[in-house]
Amino acid sequence: MRAVIQRVSRASVTVEGEITGRIEKGIVVLLGVASGDTEAEVLRLADKIVHLRIFENEAGRFDRSLIDVRGEALVVSQFTLYGDCRRGRRPDFTKAARPEIAEPLYERFVRCLREKGIPTETGKFAAMMQVEIYNDGPVTVILDTENL
């Protein structure tokens, strides 16, 4: 699994003109699922994200996690995170999991965040979405379960 995490002051996602998710202070997680990913990767990634210290303390140091600041999460599925652009000019998405594999893992990831006490909103799996992100900092972190 691969995740691009952005610390936000607010964010929303719209599908077909309807807002499907909206948060205030917290994170946006753009989540890609790879072929071969399992629930083990979901659990490891979710745990890492909720405890990732990317929020500032009173001294301005990154010392607080999403749990510490009682932040929210907006999770958006994004298979394009597995686009391989090494050859040619069109990304190759063969490393991305097929939808019938990716969707249950995406849904499990969302449930896992909620089980950890994080208020979590979502986009709509496999839909065209407009994501509005107010990146705070800006702070952006990329995590890949291959490297956790």
N, CA, C and O atoms as a DFTB+ gen file, in Angstrom:
592 C
 N C O
     1  1       0.851      -1.171       0.000
     2  2       0.000       0.000       0.000
     3  2       0.891       1.226       0.000
     4  3       2.015       1.225       0.502
     5  1       0.339       2.259      -0.581
     6  2       1.052       3.520      -0.654
     7  2       0.085       4.616      -0.254
     8  3      -1.081       4.605      -0.650
     9  1       0.581       5.572       0.541
    10  2      -0.270       6.664       0.987
    11  2       0.472       7.989       0.892
    12  3       1.629       8.106       1.298
    13  1      -0.210       8.966       0.355
    14  2       0.263      10.343       0.406
    15  2      -0.594      11.009       1.467
    16  3      -1.816      11.084       1.343
    17  1       0.069      11.496       2.521
    18  2      -0.639      12.091       3.660
    19  2      -0.362      13.581       3.654
    20  3       0.793      14.006       3.637
    21  1      -1.416      14.367       3.667
    22  2      -1.265      15.814       3.735
    23  2      -1.962      16.330       4.983
    24  3      -3.135      16.045       5.223
    25  1      -1.216      17.096       5.773
    26  2      -1.815      17.744       6.933
    27  2      -2.649      18.910       6.413
    28  3      -2.178      19.709       5.604
    29  1      -3.902      19.000       6.889
    30  2      -4.813      20.003       6.344
    31  2      -5.500      20.802       7.452
    32  3      -5.671      20.333       8.577
    33  1      -5.884      22.019       7.091
    34  2      -6.733      22.812       7.978
    35  2      -8.197      22.504       7.688
    36  3      -9.064      22.667       8.546
    37  1      -8.458      22.053       6.448
    38  2      -9.777      21.554       6.060
    39  2      -9.658      20.912       4.685
    40  3      -8.728      21.193       3.929
    41  1     -10.622      20.042       4.374
    42  2     -10.621      19.366       3.076
    43  2     -12.006      18.807       2.810
    44  3     -12.795      18.583       3.727
    45  1     -12.280      18.589       1.538
    46  2     -13.551      17.963       1.157
    47  2     -13.369      17.212      -0.147
    48  3     -12.422      17.446      -0.899
    49  1     -14.305      16.300      -0.396
    50  2     -14.318      15.566      -1.662
    51  2     -15.742      15.593      -2.198
    52  3     -16.710      15.405      -1.462
    53  1     -15.841      15.834      -3.506
    54  2     -17.130      15.945      -4.177
    55  2     -17.205      14.918      -5.300
    56  3     -16.259      14.751      -6.070
    57  1     -18.345      14.233      -5.382
    58  2     -18.591      13.265      -6.448
    59  2     -19.909      13.647      -7.108
    60  3     -20.940      13.755      -6.445
    61  1     -19.863      13.850      -8.407
    62  2     -21.064      14.215      -9.177
    63  2     -21.831      15.377      -8.541
    64  3     -23.057      15.345      -8.433
    65  1     -21.084      16.401      -8.123
    66  2     -21.688      17.593      -7.562
    67  2     -22.128      17.503      -6.111
    68  3     -22.635      18.479      -5.558
    69  1     -21.942      16.337      -5.481
    70  2     -22.359      16.141      -4.098
    71  2     -21.132      15.908      -3.219
    72  3     -20.273      15.086      -3.536
    73  1     -21.065      16.653      -2.099
    74  2     -19.960      16.456      -1.156
    75  2     -20.182      15.127      -0.435
    76  3     -21.205      14.921       0.218
    77  1     -19.193      14.225      -0.567
    78  2     -19.302      12.921       0.097
    79  2     -18.504      12.874       1.388
    80  3     -18.726      11.997       2.222
    81  1     -17.582      13.806       1.560
    82  2     -16.792      13.859       2.772
    83  2     -16.228      15.241       2.989
    84  3     -15.839      15.925       2.043
    85  1     -16.187      15.650       4.253
    86  2     -15.656      16.969       4.606
    87  2     -15.061      16.885       6.003
    88  3     -15.673      16.337       6.920
    89  1     -13.853      17.437       6.156
    90  2     -13.212      17.456       7.474
    91  2     -12.660      18.838       7.760
    92  3     -12.519      19.675       6.868
    93  1     -12.353      19.053       9.023
    94  2     -11.621      20.239       9.457
    95  2     -10.180      19.789       9.731
    96  3      -9.641      18.996       8.960
    97  1      -9.560      20.255      10.771
    98  2      -8.153      19.956      11.060
    99  2      -7.894      18.454      11.076
   100  3      -8.600      17.692      11.736
   101  1      -6.866      18.046      10.335
   102  2      -6.516      16.634      10.302
   103  2      -5.636      16.315       9.123
   104  3      -4.702      17.049       8.801
   105  1      -5.953      15.191       8.475
   106  2      -5.151      14.735       7.342
   107  2      -6.037      14.262       6.199
   108  3      -7.157      13.793       6.401
   109  1      -5.500      14.401       5.000
   110  2      -6.061      13.744       3.828
   111  2      -5.116      12.606       3.498
   112  3      -3.900      12.788       3.440
   113  1      -5.690      11.422       3.283
   114  2      -4.903      10.252       2.894
   115  2      -5.328       9.851       1.494
   116  3      -6.456       9.407       1.279
   117  1      -4.415      10.010       0.539
   118  2      -4.620       9.490      -0.807
   119  2      -4.037       8.087      -0.766
   120  3      -2.834       7.920      -0.569
   121  1      -4.887       7.068      -0.951
   122  2      -4.506       5.686      -0.681
   123  2      -4.506       4.838      -1.941
   124  3      -5.507       4.748      -2.652
   125  1      -3.363       4.219      -2.202
   126  2      -3.244       3.297      -3.320
   127  2      -3.013       1.888      -2.801
   128  3      -2.242       1.677      -1.864
   129  1      -3.688       0.925      -3.419
   130  2      -3.556      -0.484      -3.036
   131  2      -2.845      -1.212      -4.173
   132  3      -3.230      -1.089      -5.335
   133  1      -1.801      -1.973      -3.829
   134  2      -1.019      -2.708      -4.816
   135  2      -1.483      -4.154      -4.908
   136  3      -2.070      -4.700      -3.974
   137  1      -1.208      -4.750      -6.041
   138  2      -1.429      -6.191      -6.180
   139  2      -0.622      -6.890      -5.094
   140  3       0.541      -6.554      -4.869
   141  1      -1.221      -7.840      -4.433
   142  2      -0.525      -8.580      -3.394
   143  2      -0.690      -8.004      -1.996
   144  3      -0.286      -8.644      -1.025
   145  1      -1.271      -6.813      -1.864
   146  2      -1.508      -6.257      -0.533
   147  2      -2.547      -7.088       0.210
   148  3      -3.450      -7.669      -0.392
   149  1      -2.397      -7.130       1.536
   150  2      -3.297      -7.895       2.388
   151  2      -3.728      -7.033       3.568
   152  3      -3.335      -5.872       3.682
   153  1      -4.534      -7.613       4.436
   154  2      -4.971      -6.894       5.634
   155  2      -3.781      -6.525       6.519
   156  3      -3.849      -5.537       7.250
   157  1      -2.716      -7.281       6.471
   158  2      -1.527      -6.966       7.276
   159  2      -0.981      -5.588       6.909
   160  3      -0.599      -4.818       7.790
   161  1      -0.941      -5.277       5.625
   162  2      -0.476      -3.953       5.193
   163  2      -1.444      -2.866       5.644
   164  3      -1.026      -1.780       6.045
   165  1      -2.729      -3.160       5.577
   166  2      -3.749      -2.200       6.021
   167  2      -3.518      -1.842       7.483
   168  3      -3.461      -0.663       7.831
   169  1      -3.385      -2.838       8.329
   170  2      -3.229      -2.608       9.759
   171  2      -1.945      -1.857      10.077
   172  3      -1.940      -0.942      10.901
   173  1      -0.865      -2.242       9.426
   174  2       0.428      -1.593       9.660
   175  2       0.398      -0.127       9.228
   176  3       0.887       0.745       9.947
   177  1      -0.170       0.139       8.066
   178  2      -0.231       1.504       7.546
   179  2      -1.148       2.382       8.392
   180  3      -0.796       3.519       8.708
   181  1      -2.305       1.875       8.756
   182  2      -3.239       2.655       9.578
   183  2      -2.611       3.012      10.916
   184  3      -2.737       4.145      11.379
   185  1      -1.941       2.061      11.532
   186  2      -1.295       2.323      12.821
   187  2      -0.201       3.381      12.679
   188  3      -0.085       4.277      13.514
   189  1       0.584       3.272      11.635
   190  2       1.662       4.246      11.397
   191  2       1.081       5.646      11.203
   192  3       1.595       6.616      11.760
   193  1       0.018       5.750      10.420
   194  2      -0.557       7.055      10.106
   195  2      -1.158       7.734      11.330
   196  3      -0.922       8.923      11.542
   197  1      -1.920       7.022      12.132
   198  2      -2.569       7.677      13.282
   199  2      -1.561       8.094      14.350
   200  3      -1.850       8.974      15.161
   201  1      -0.384       7.474      14.358
   202  2       0.643       7.821      15.346
   203  2       1.767       8.689      14.760
   204  3       2.697       9.054      15.479
   205  1       1.692       9.017      13.482
   206  2       2.713       9.822      12.822
   207  2       2.704      11.232      13.409
   208  3       1.673      11.905      13.407
   209  1       3.847      11.669      13.905
   210  2       3.916      12.969      14.584
   211  2       4.220      14.071      13.565
   212  3       5.376      14.435      13.350
   213  1       3.161      14.590      12.947
   214  2       3.299      15.646      11.946
   215  2       2.559      16.927      12.336
   216  3       2.424      17.848      11.531
   217  1       2.087      16.971      13.575
   218  2       1.427      18.170      14.095
   219  2       2.346      18.814      15.125
   220  3       3.029      18.124      15.881
   221  1       2.354      20.131      15.144
   222  2       3.287      20.875      15.981
   223  2       2.819      20.988      17.425
   224  3       1.624      21.071      17.710
   225  1       3.801      20.988      18.331
   226  2       3.523      21.286      19.730
   227  2       3.655      22.795      19.936
   228  3       3.802      23.541      18.968
   229  1       3.604      23.249      21.192
   230  2       3.688      24.677      21.490
   231  2       5.007      25.295      21.041
   232  3       5.066      26.487      20.739
   233  1       6.045      24.502      20.997
   234  2       7.365      24.986      20.588
   235  2       7.569      24.940      19.074
   236  3       8.634      25.315      18.585
   237  1       6.562      24.484      18.330
   238  2       6.666      24.424      16.879
   239  2       7.312      23.170      16.332
   240  3       7.561      23.075      15.130
   241  1       7.588      22.206      17.193
   242  2       8.198      20.939      16.758
   243  2       7.120      19.940      16.376
   244  3       6.043      19.922      16.973
   245  1       7.409      19.108      15.380
   246  2       6.508      18.015      15.017
   247  2       6.565      16.993      16.143
   248  3       7.484      16.176      16.209
   249  1       5.583      17.047      17.022
   250  2       5.619      16.201      18.194
   251  2       4.253      15.620      18.540
   252  3       4.116      14.924      19.545
   253  1       3.242      15.897      17.719
   254  2       1.895      15.434      18.015
   255  2       1.338      14.641      16.837
   256  3       1.591      14.939      15.669
   257  1       0.573      13.625      17.198
   258  2      -0.041      12.753      16.182
   259  2      -1.483      13.170      15.936
   260  3      -2.014      14.060      16.600
   261  1      -2.092      12.520      14.985
   262  2      -3.505      12.744      14.691
   263  2      -4.362      12.469      15.921
   264  3      -5.324      13.190      16.189
   265  1      -4.013      11.437      16.659
   266  2      -4.740      11.110      17.892
   267  2      -4.560      12.225      18.917
   268  3      -5.524      12.648      19.557
   269  1      -3.326      12.700      19.072
   270  2      -3.030      13.736      20.064
   271  2      -3.824      15.019      19.826
   272  3      -4.282      15.652      20.778
   273  1      -3.989      15.404      18.560
   274  2      -4.675      16.670      18.249
   275  2      -6.167      16.480      18.017
   276  3      -6.884      17.428      17.698
   277  1      -6.632      15.225      18.184
   278  2      -8.035      14.893      17.928
   279  2      -8.463      15.345      16.530
   280  3      -9.515      15.953      16.333
   281  1      -7.592      15.015      15.572
   282  2      -7.840      15.388      14.185
   283  2      -8.750      14.402      13.477
   284  3      -9.078      13.334      13.994
   285  1      -9.142      14.797      12.282
   286  2     -10.012      13.987      11.440
   287  2      -9.227      13.493      10.230
   288  3      -8.127      13.971       9.953
   289  1      -9.801      12.536       9.518
   290  2      -9.165      12.016       8.306
   291  2     -10.166      11.997       7.161
   292  3     -11.348      11.708       7.347
   293  1      -9.668      12.310       5.987
   294  2     -10.424      12.169       4.746
   295  2      -9.612      11.213       3.887
   296  3      -8.477      11.518       3.523
   297  1     -10.186      10.054       3.559
   298  2      -9.476       9.022       2.808
   299  2     -10.056       8.935       1.400
   300  3     -11.264       8.789       1.212
   301  1      -9.158       9.029       0.414
   302  2      -9.552       9.010      -0.993
   303  2      -8.758       7.911      -1.695
   304  3      -7.528       7.904      -1.647
   305  1      -9.458       6.988      -2.343
   306  2      -8.769       5.930      -3.090
   307  2      -8.092       6.539      -4.314
   308  3      -8.655       7.401      -4.989
   309  1      -6.869       6.073      -4.587
   310  2      -6.137       6.638      -5.719
   311  2      -5.169       5.613      -6.293
   312  3      -4.005       5.545      -5.897
   313  1      -5.672       4.813      -7.237
   314  2      -4.849       3.776      -7.849
   315  2      -3.678       4.371      -8.613
   316  3      -2.681       3.686      -8.838
   317  1      -3.779       5.642      -9.021
   318  2      -2.712       6.254      -9.814
   319  2      -1.406       6.403      -9.036
   320  3      -0.368       6.705      -9.625
   321  1      -1.445       6.194      -7.721
   322  2      -0.203       6.223      -6.945
   323  2       0.733       5.093      -7.367
   324  3       1.929       5.128      -7.076
   325  1       0.187       4.100      -8.048
   326  2       1.005       2.998      -8.541
   327  2       1.305       3.120     -10.031
   328  3       1.643       2.130     -10.679
   329  1       1.183       4.317     -10.571
   330  2       1.543       4.538     -11.974
   331  2       3.054       4.470     -12.149
   332  3       3.796       5.187     -11.478
   333  1       3.500       3.615     -13.041
   334  2       4.926       3.461     -13.339
   335  2       5.211       4.251     -14.617
   336  3       4.694       3.928     -15.686
   337  1       6.034       5.281     -14.494
   338  2       6.312       6.182     -15.622
   339  2       7.736       6.029     -16.148
   340  3       8.240       6.916     -16.836
   341  1       8.381       4.920     -15.831
   342  2       9.774       4.754     -16.246
   343  2       9.930       4.575     -17.748
   344  3      10.953       4.958     -18.316
   345  1       8.927       3.999     -18.395
   346  2       9.031       3.773     -19.838
   347  2       7.890       4.488     -20.536
   348  3       6.752       4.479     -20.067
   349  1       8.202       5.092     -21.637
   350  2       7.177       5.754     -22.429
   351  2       6.599       6.980     -21.745
   352  3       7.178       7.524     -20.805
   353  1       5.446       7.400     -22.238
   354  2       4.826       8.618     -21.720
   355  2       3.471       8.384     -21.084
   356  3       2.856       9.310     -20.556
   357  1       3.013       7.160     -21.135
   358  2       1.744       6.806     -20.502
   359  2       2.045       5.933     -19.290
   360  3       2.734       4.921     -19.417
   361  1       1.532       6.312     -18.102
   362  2       1.792       5.493     -16.913
   363  2       1.234       4.078     -17.077
   364  3       0.184       3.861     -17.682
   365  1       1.966       3.144     -16.524
   366  2       1.557       1.739     -16.497
   367  2       1.022       1.461     -15.091
   368  3       1.733       1.657     -14.106
   369  1      -0.225       1.008     -14.997
   370  2      -0.862       0.800     -13.693
   371  2      -0.973      -0.668     -13.303
   372  3      -1.815      -1.020     -12.476
   373  1      -0.141      -1.531     -13.882
   374  2      -0.260      -2.964     -13.613
   375  2       0.080      -3.338     -12.172
   376  3      -0.319      -4.411     -11.717
   377  1       0.803      -2.492     -11.440
   378  2       1.118      -2.787     -10.037
   379  2      -0.053      -2.491      -9.113
   380  3      -0.082      -2.970      -7.979
   381  1      -1.018      -1.708      -9.583
   382  2      -2.198      -1.398      -8.765
   383  2      -3.099      -2.631      -8.695
   384  3      -3.245      -3.370      -9.669
   385  1      -3.693      -2.835      -7.528
   386  2      -4.608      -3.970      -7.358
   387  2      -5.872      -3.751      -8.181
   388  3      -6.306      -2.617      -8.385
   389  1      -6.449      -4.838      -8.646
   390  2      -7.720      -4.767      -9.370
   391  2      -8.802      -4.296      -8.395
   392  3      -8.692      -4.538      -7.193
   393  1      -9.834      -3.634      -8.893
   394  2     -10.869      -3.063      -8.014
   395  2     -11.497      -4.055      -7.039
   396  3     -11.775      -3.697      -5.894
   397  1     -11.723      -5.293      -7.473
   398  2     -12.353      -6.271      -6.577
   399  2     -11.451      -6.662      -5.405
   400  3     -11.934      -7.173      -4.394
   401  1     -10.151      -6.425      -5.537
   402  2      -9.195      -6.652      -4.444
   403  2      -8.999      -5.363      -3.653
   404  3      -8.983      -5.378      -2.422
   405  1      -8.852      -4.252      -4.364
   406  2      -8.529      -2.967      -3.734
   407  2      -9.669      -2.418      -2.879
   408  3      -9.425      -1.892      -1.793
   409  1     -10.894      -2.531      -3.348
   410  2     -12.002      -1.908      -2.615
   411  2     -12.179      -2.460      -1.200
   412  3     -12.311      -1.670      -0.266
   413  1     -12.188      -3.787      -1.000
   414  2     -12.315      -4.268       0.377
   415  2     -11.157      -3.831       1.284
   416  3     -11.366      -3.586       2.472
   417  1      -9.944      -3.732       0.736
   418  2      -8.808      -3.287       1.542
   419  2      -8.913      -1.800       1.853
   420  3      -8.575      -1.373       2.957
   421  1      -9.370      -1.022       0.908
   422  2      -9.626       0.410       1.131
   423  2     -10.678       0.577       2.236
   424  3     -10.490       1.368       3.160
   425  1     -11.770      -0.163       2.137
   426  2     -12.825      -0.085       3.154
   427  2     -12.321      -0.543       4.513
   428  3     -12.705       0.026       5.535
   429  1     -11.474      -1.554       4.543
   430  2     -10.904      -2.025       5.809
   431  2      -9.996      -0.956       6.420
   432  3      -9.983      -0.773       7.637
   433  1      -9.247      -0.262       5.587
   434  2      -8.390       0.817       6.062
   435  2      -9.231       1.912       6.732
   436  3      -8.880       2.396       7.808
   437  1     -10.324       2.294       6.103
   438  2     -11.225       3.311       6.663
   439  2     -11.783       2.835       8.006
   440  3     -11.796       3.593       8.976
   441  1     -12.242       1.588       8.065
   442  2     -12.766       1.046       9.326
   443  2     -11.701       1.049      10.407
   444  3     -11.985       1.340      11.569
   445  1     -10.478       0.727      10.025
   446  2      -9.378       0.676      10.978
   447  2      -9.134       2.054      11.592
   448  3      -8.931       2.158      12.802
   449  1      -9.152       3.104      10.787
   450  2      -8.989       4.451      11.332
   451  2     -10.117       4.771      12.305
   452  3      -9.884       5.322      13.381
   453  1     -11.333       4.421      11.919
   454  2     -12.484       4.683      12.793
   455  2     -12.380       3.894      14.098
   456  3     -12.712       4.412      15.164
   457  1     -11.921       2.646      14.017
   458  2     -11.750       1.821      15.214
   459  2     -10.705       2.405      16.149
   460  3     -10.749       2.170      17.357
   461  1      -9.758       3.169      15.594
   462  2      -8.728       3.812      16.406
   463  2      -9.197       5.168      16.936
   464  3      -8.419       5.908      17.538
   465  1     -10.474       5.489      16.710
   466  2     -11.052       6.711      17.251
   467  2     -10.914       7.938      16.378
   468  3     -11.166       9.051      16.840
   469  1     -10.524       7.767      15.135
   470  2     -10.351       8.900      14.227
   471  2     -11.641       9.117      13.432
   472  3     -12.052       8.227      12.688
   473  1     -12.290      10.282      13.573
   474  2     -13.441      10.578      12.717
   475  2     -12.961      10.580      11.261
   476  3     -12.057      11.336      10.904
   477  1     -13.562       9.739      10.431
   478  2     -13.055       9.525       9.075
   479  2     -14.160       9.665       8.044
   480  3     -15.222       9.053       8.157
   481  1     -13.888      10.482       7.040
   482  2     -14.778      10.680       5.904
   483  2     -14.097      10.082       4.675
   484  3     -12.896       9.811       4.693
   485  1     -14.876       9.877       3.603
   486  2     -14.305       9.260       2.405
   487  2     -14.840       9.897       1.134
   488  3     -15.810      10.655       1.126
   489  1     -14.156       9.548       0.076
   490  2     -14.665       9.796      -1.260
   491  2     -15.518       8.598      -1.646
   492  3     -16.083       7.926      -0.784
   493  1     -15.607       8.338      -2.928
   494  2     -16.347       7.176      -3.425
   495  2     -15.381       6.346      -4.260
   496  3     -14.792       6.839      -5.222
   497  1     -15.227       5.087      -3.882
   498  2     -14.264       4.218      -4.551
   499  2     -14.542       4.174      -6.055
   500  3     -15.685       4.007      -6.481
   501  1     -13.482       4.325      -6.850
   502  2     -13.497       4.216      -8.316
   503  2     -14.313       5.303      -9.012
   504  3     -14.631       5.165     -10.193
   505  1     -14.652       6.365      -8.315
   506  2     -15.409       7.457      -8.936
   507  2     -14.446       8.580      -9.331
   508  3     -13.337       8.682      -8.807
   509  1     -14.891       9.409     -10.256
   510  2     -14.173      10.652     -10.546
   511  2     -14.535      11.617      -9.423
   512  3     -15.711      11.844      -9.140
   513  1     -13.511      12.181      -8.787
   514  2     -13.741      13.033      -7.620
   515  2     -12.998      14.349      -7.771
   516  3     -11.968      14.433      -8.440
   517  1     -13.543      15.363      -7.136
   518  2     -12.845      16.628      -6.991
   519  2     -12.491      16.734      -5.506
   520  3     -13.365      16.715      -4.640
   521  1     -11.200      16.844      -5.239
   522  2     -10.725      16.897      -3.862
   523  2     -10.187      18.302      -3.596
   524  3      -9.291      18.783      -4.289
   525  1     -10.745      18.936      -2.595
   526  2     -10.306      20.267      -2.205
   527  2      -9.490      20.122      -0.925
   528  3      -9.994      19.675       0.105
   529  1      -8.226      20.508      -1.011
   530  2      -7.298      20.316       0.097
   531  2      -6.679      21.657       0.474
   532  3      -6.124      22.361      -0.369
   533  1      -6.784      21.995       1.749
   534  2      -6.112      23.167       2.283
   535  2      -4.933      22.659       3.109
   536  3      -5.020      22.490       4.325
   537  1      -3.828      22.423       2.403
   538  2      -2.644      21.849       3.021
   539  2      -2.101      22.823       4.048
   540  3      -1.877      23.996       3.748
   541  1      -1.891      22.338       5.253
   542  2      -1.440      23.145       6.377
   543  2       0.057      22.977       6.544
   544  3       0.528      21.909       6.937
   545  1       0.798      24.018       6.249
   546  2       2.248      23.967       6.410
   547  2       2.987      24.550       5.218
   548  3       3.545      25.638       5.359
   549  1       3.033      23.928       4.087
   550  2       2.448      22.636       3.746
   551  2       3.255      21.475       4.334
   552  3       4.482      21.520       4.422
   553  1       2.521      20.440       4.728
   554  2       3.131      19.218       5.228
   555  2       2.571      18.057       4.417
   556  3       1.365      17.811       4.414
   557  1       3.462      17.345       3.729
   558  2       3.077      16.175       2.940
   559  2       4.093      15.078       3.190
   560  3       5.300      15.312       3.137
   561  1       3.594      13.866       3.465
   562  2       4.455      12.717       3.741
   563  2       3.979      11.561       2.871
   564  3       2.778      11.360       2.690
   565  1       4.930      10.805       2.336
   566  2       4.598       9.632       1.523
   567  2       5.033       8.387       2.288
   568  3       6.183       8.283       2.715
   569  1       4.118       7.453       2.459
   570  2       4.428       6.183       3.119
   571  2       4.147       5.033       2.166
   572  3       3.169       5.054       1.418
   573  1       5.004       4.046       2.202
   574  2       4.838       2.846       1.389
   575  2       5.086       1.653       2.295
   576  3       6.122       1.581       2.957
   577  1       4.145       0.716       2.333
   578  2       4.307      -0.417       3.247
   579  2       5.533      -1.264       2.915
   580  3       5.990      -2.027       3.765
   581  1       6.068      -1.152       1.721
   582  2       7.311      -1.869       1.401
   583  2       8.463      -1.361       2.251
   584  3       9.450      -2.069       2.450
   585  1       8.343      -0.127       2.757
   586  2       9.439       0.490       3.501
   587  2       9.112       0.715       4.986
   588  3       9.862       1.400       5.681
   589  1       8.014       0.152       5.474
   590  2       7.662       0.351       6.883
   591  2       8.215      -0.776       7.730
   592  3       8.023      -0.786       8.946
